[in-house]
């Protein structure tokens, strides 16, 4: 006779968000907020590391600054699909840069949020993009 196994159901996978931000204080704020809100987070400080991370981790969405040392966000947007086999990943740009060209939306950009930004706006953007209600630390 075989013993009965009672296996707990698997917890649903938490969406993985890649944060690409060179400002350490903003990166820490985003990491803490999104982790508390139910996301898994991977944090990198520039576009070059983000390219490698996209290939290694396949995030569900990317929160991207534009103005960074090394490879800035503009170049990242143009090149990241080289490691995804042409697939786009939803991108939320959070930047002090002005408006962005509409052509970037074809490369996965779904939302542009100006710095200084409201965390609720970021939560709303990610929930809309991922189709998952996620709690905000400010609620």
N, C-alpha and C positions, 0 to 999 in steps of 0.2 A: 504494500500500500504506500502510495506517495503522500508525503506531508502536504497539506494545503498551504499555498503561498498567498499571503495577502499583500499585494503590492499597492502602494499608494499611487494614485494617479499622478502623472507627470504634471508639474506646474507649467502653465503656458510660458513660452519663450518671451522674454522681455525684448522689445525692439532695441536694436543697437544703433546708437547715434555716434557718428564721428564728429568731434569738435575740432576744428582747425582754427586756432587762435594763438597769436604770439604774445598777447598781453596776459601775463600770468594772473593778474587779479581777475580779469574778465573770464579767463579760462577756468579758474578755480570756482568762480561764481556759477558759471554754466554747468560745470561738472557736478557740483554739489546739488544744484537745483534739479537738474535732469535725473540724477541718480535717485534723489529723494522722491521724485515724481514717478518713478517706476521704469525708467529706462536703464539699459546698460550703456555705458559711455566709454569711448576710447578717445584720448586726447593727444593731439600732436600740434607742434608750434609753427608748422609751415607747409607749403604745398608739396615739397619733395617728400616729406615724411607722410603726408596724406596720400600721395600716389601709392606708396608702399603699403600703407594701411588698408586702402581700398582693395588692393590685391590680396592681402592676407586675411582681412576680417569681413569683407562684404557687408558693410553697414546698411541698415534699412533707410537711413537718411543722414545727411551731412549738414552741419551748421558751420558756415564758412565765413571767415573774415576775408577781405580782399587785399588789404595793404599789410604785407608781411615780408620779412627778409627772405632771401633765397628765392624760391618760386612763390610768387604772389598768387592770390586767389583767381585772378583772371586767367593766368596760364594753367592753373590746376583745372579749371572748368573746361578749357580746351583740350586737355590731355588725359584726364582720368579715365575716359572710356577706352583708352588703349589697353588698360588692364582689366576691363570688365567685359571684353569681347564685344564692345559697342553698346552694351546696355547702359541706360541712364539710371542714376540714383537720385532720388529727390534731394534738392539742395535748398537750404534756407540761408540766404546771405544776411549776415549781421555785420554792418560796416558803417564807418563814418564817410565812406565814399558817396558821391552823389548818386543820382539815378543810374541804372545800368541799361545797356542796350537791349532791346527786345529780343535780339538774336540769341542771347544767352539762355533764354527760356527753352530753346530747342535742345539744349545740352543738359537739361535736368533742373534748372533753376525754377523753383516754384513760388518763392516769396523773397522779397527784399525788405529787410527791417533796418531802419536807420539807427545808428548809435547817437546818443544814448537811447537804449531800448527798454521796453516794458516786458518783463518776464511773461506776463499773461499773453502778450502778443505772440511770443515765441511758442508758448504752450499751445495756443490756438492753431498756429501754423503747423506744428508737428502733429497734433491730433487730427487736423484736417487731411494732411498728407498721408498719414499712416492709417487713418480710419480707426484710431483707438482712443478712447477717452482716457486721459492720464491726468492724475491729480496734480495740482500746482501746490508748491510749498507755501504760497501766499494765501491759499484758500483755507 
